[in-house]
Amino acid sequence: MTAAAAIQITGVDFVCIPTSDHDRACEFYGGLLGLPKRQQWGDRPATEFQAGNLTLVLFDQRGFGQAQAGSSNSAPIALQVPDVDAAREALKAAGVTFIFDMIDSGVCHQAMFLDPDGNPIVIHHRYAPPTN
């Protein structure tokens, strides 16, 4: 039996987002973005927020006895919204600075900004089926 056959990955349970200030990150994701808080990992600086079918974990490695490897992810997480332009305008009004305002890929609209720790976040809306 191959390793792949034995592992049988069935999905993604959560994605960690590094933070150097857990409380600030929780306020950004829960307060500003409005994501529902699911739970905190005991008294440690790791809190789960739900974004549709994906759980985002705000995670300060120092609370787990690890040195902080870096303050941010390098690849963006795309959060689905019904209207990129409306979401972008609301975030800009709240003081969020965008790396790029909005692009149209031919199948979707998207705009990218950084969270308080420098993690890239994309707001995204697919308006057409992907092309093959």
Secondary structure by P-SEA (a helix, b strand, c coil): cccccccccccccbbbbbbccaaaaaaaaacccccccccccccccbbbbbcccbbbbbccccccccccccccccbbbbbbbccaaaaaaaaaaacccccccccccccccbbbbbcccbbbbbbccccccccc
